[in-house]
Amino acid sequence: MNNEKEHLILDDEERYNKILLDRLIQEDDIDGFREEFLAMHSYEQSEYFEDSDESIHQKMYQYLSPEEVSQFFESLEIDEEAYEDLFEEMNVAYASQVLECMSYDNAVDILNQLSKRKIASLLMLMNRDDAKEIKALLHYDEDTAGGIMTTEYISLTITTPVHEALMHVKDQAPNAETIYVIFAVDEQKKLVGVLSLRDLIVAENDAYIEDIMSERVISANVADDQEDVAQTMRDYDFIAMPVVDYQNHLLGIITIDDIVDVMDEEASEDYSRLAGVSDIDSTDDTILQTALKRLPWLMILTVLGMITASILGSFEETLEKVALLAAFIPIISGMSGNSGTQSLAVSVRNISTGDIKEKSKIKLALRESGSGFLTGITCAFCLCMIIILIYNQPFLALIVGTSLTIAMTVGTTIGSVIPLLMNKIGIDPAVASGPFITTINDIVSMLIYFGLATSFMTYLM
């Protein structure tokens, strides 16, 4: 109840802020708008910007400096396609200054959504040093450690005395992404150690960095996949992780805020694949765009569905003799598909979080199979009792119950094993989507059901 009240208060405050800011803009009250707007958190500023139209945006560009705009641009959560329109409405010189004021990794994230023509025009107007850093980051693949790292970090050479190091940290701090983790490098700029700001503060003034640093450094290679980096940072509880090249030269760092974005992105991607679509549908997508995203999997599932239809057609004689068999097709295929999807979700989650190790894969598969058997036999018992009470056909109840138990056992086994096999051969297990597993289980369950029914047709008759 308290949570609901808090949400209501936040919603009311957000509506009040929007009404107030809109009124201040309509009245051309620059000072009033700046006072109210700049008092808000950057996330709240970004929400107001996202909810406003182009006319409001133009006023904001007049009222706010590029540096003030850059603060909430880093918190924007808009569709990739929307960035092109956003930068088209902005003066190119003003836009380049906004990007200059942003941290390099966030500026690169935005530039990656723009056309090459727009990127070139923005970089041309930037400060030469900023443009150089951003160009270097643009060369890396978006989904790698290089693509999400920033070059704004604090590093010290191992021969630096502590009393000098404190001055270096103070000089570098204004432009650094984080000051709490400091990296030690040798004369060739190779990463050799790490220390915290606390280590530096409590150290003796006449000590050297090599005396107080930790030589055990966990780093990411510039070509490592972002999902692997996120997993490592989660395991070690890092707030920042160094990124090195193949010669161990320190190139940049990845901070925890970027990893949170990566985890959200990867979770959304896995969710969409489990749902059988190319990616999560945007609320701005047209009917055609939405259909095109969902069509590939649906076409594949339609073809697979024809196999199920062919199986039913091949058992037409069985259905003609015992028409009541058709009444239980939805139950058996549905329960098999549902249990398989549950097992699939567990397997994909364990793989993506790294909770499952090589030795525990067989244990997971056996556990899911056992779970499928127990839930199957329980559901089968209930269904058998209902069939006997309603139709007074104990042998039909036995056929249906046995089929349901086997189908649910096989369904959970398929749901857990297929993702593990895909992961083993280097394919993203999330592509073993729910609809795909469900369709496969439909085929298997129908073969089991009608195979048993045909084999014991004499007793059913």
Disulfide bonds with the S-S distance in Angstrom:
none
